[in-house]
Amino acid sequence: MDQRIQEAVDLFTEVMVYGTEKVIKSVDHPLWKEYSPEQMQMLKLISKEKQITSSRLAVLQSVHKSAISSRIKKLLQKELIRIAETDDKRTKMLEITDAGREVLAQSDKALTEYIEKLMSEQIEDKEIDEFLIIFRKLKKILKMDEV
């Protein structure tokens, strides 16, 4: 196997795991004290998917369905998500509310500002462009829009 691919996988994993932890600890925003990173990720997934089942959320968050239940309950109580009206009464589909979209927008803004500050001090514009090219290509290869 190409050592560069192995290094890329290792670096990506480290950046995702430790980078996420660092960002979560560093972003000083009231929302991040009220909601867990897993709840914020769930909100983002529900927003992206439009409507989604709790089973699908469990798969996307790589946890057992029982772990998803308490996250869903809190987001429902805070009225950030709701159970969607569907033709199939057996399947409960979740969707984001306007309040949920607002919370997500605030969170994304705080994250983007933090990462922009971090990157502007250390990463050149050309490198950001290269990063975008590579990640757009990876997304296309993995066909992530169809997940």
C-alpha positions in Angstrom: 0.0 0.0 0.0 1.1 3.5 -0.8 2.5 5.0 2.5 1.2 8.4 1.5 -2.4 7.1 1.5 -1.8 5.5 4.9 -0.4 8.8 6.2 -3.4 10.7 4.7 -5.8 8.4 6.5 -3.9 8.7 9.8 -3.7 12.5 9.5 -7.4 12.8 8.6 -8.4 10.7 11.5 -6.2 12.6 13.9 -7.5 16.0 12.7 -11.1 14.8 13.0 -10.8 13.4 16.4 -8.4 15.7 18.2 -9.3 18.8 16.0 -13.0 18.3 17.0 -12.1 18.1 20.6 -9.9 21.2 20.4 -12.5 23.2 18.6 -15.2 22.2 21.0 -13.1 23.3 24.0 -12.0 26.5 22.3 -15.2 27.9 20.8 -16.7 30.1 23.5 -20.4 30.3 22.7 -23.4 29.8 25.0 -25.0 27.2 22.6 -22.0 24.9 23.1 -22.6 24.9 26.8 -26.3 24.2 26.4 -26.0 21.5 23.7 -23.5 18.6 23.4 -21.4 18.3 20.2 -23.4 15.1 19.4 -26.7 17.1 19.6 -25.3 19.8 17.4 -24.1 17.2 14.9 -27.5 15.6 15.0 -29.2 19.0 14.3 -26.8 19.4 11.3 -27.6 15.9 9.9 -31.4 16.5 10.3 -31.1 19.8 8.5 -29.0 18.3 5.7 -31.3 15.3 5.2 -34.6 17.3 5.4 -36.4 14.3 7.0 -34.7 11.4 8.7 -35.5 8.5 11.0 -33.8 7.9 14.3 -32.4 4.6 13.0 -30.6 6.5 10.1 -29.3 9.1 12.7 -27.9 6.2 14.7 -26.0 4.9 11.7 -24.7 8.3 10.7 -23.5 9.0 14.2 -22.1 5.5 14.7 -24.0 4.8 17.9 -26.7 2.4 19.1 -30.3 3.6 18.5 -30.8 3.9 22.3 -28.1 6.6 22.5 -30.0 8.6 19.9 -33.2 8.6 21.9 -32.1 11.0 24.6 -30.6 13.4 22.1 -33.8 13.4 20.1 -35.8 13.9 23.3 -33.9 17.1 24.3 -34.1 18.6 20.8 -37.8 17.9 20.7 -38.3 19.5 24.1 -36.4 22.5 23.0 -38.5 22.6 19.8 -35.4 22.5 17.6 -36.8 19.5 15.8 -40.3 18.0 15.3 -41.8 14.8 14.1 -42.9 15.3 10.5 -46.3 14.6 9.1 -45.9 11.7 6.7 -48.2 9.3 4.9 -46.6 6.3 6.7 -47.7 6.4 10.3 -45.4 3.6 11.3 -42.2 5.5 10.4 -41.4 8.6 12.5 -39.5 11.1 10.4 -37.7 14.0 12.1 -37.2 17.4 10.7 -35.6 20.6 11.8 -37.8 23.6 12.9 -37.1 27.3 12.3 -35.8 27.5 15.9 -33.4 24.6 15.1 -32.2 26.3 11.9 -31.5 29.5 14.0 -29.5 27.5 16.6 -27.6 25.8 13.8 -26.8 29.1 12.1 -25.5 30.6 15.3 -23.3 27.5 16.0 -22.0 27.4 12.4 -21.2 31.1 12.5 -19.2 30.7 15.8 -17.4 27.7 14.4 -16.6 29.3 11.1 -15.3 32.5 12.8 -13.0 30.4 15.1 -11.7 28.2 12.3 -11.2 31.2 10.0 -9.1 32.9 12.6 -7.1 29.8 13.2 -6.5 29.2 9.5 -5.9 32.9 8.5 -2.9 32.9 10.9 -1.4 29.7 9.7 -2.7 28.7 6.2 -2.3 30.6 2.9 -5.2 31.2 0.5 -3.6 28.9 -2.0 -3.6 26.1 0.5 -7.3 26.6 1.3 -8.1 26.4 -2.4 -6.1 23.2 -2.7 -7.9 21.8 0.4 -11.3 22.6 -1.2 -10.3 21.0 -4.5 -9.3 17.8 -2.8 -12.3 17.6 -0.5 -14.8 18.3 -3.3 -13.2 15.5 -5.3 -13.3 13.1 -2.3 -17.0 14.0 -1.7 -17.7 13.3 -5.4 -15.8 10.0 -5.3 -17.6 8.9 -2.2 -20.9 10.2 -3.6 -21.8 11.7 -0.2 -24.8 13.6 -1.6 -26.5 10.2 -2.1 -25.7 8.8 1.3 
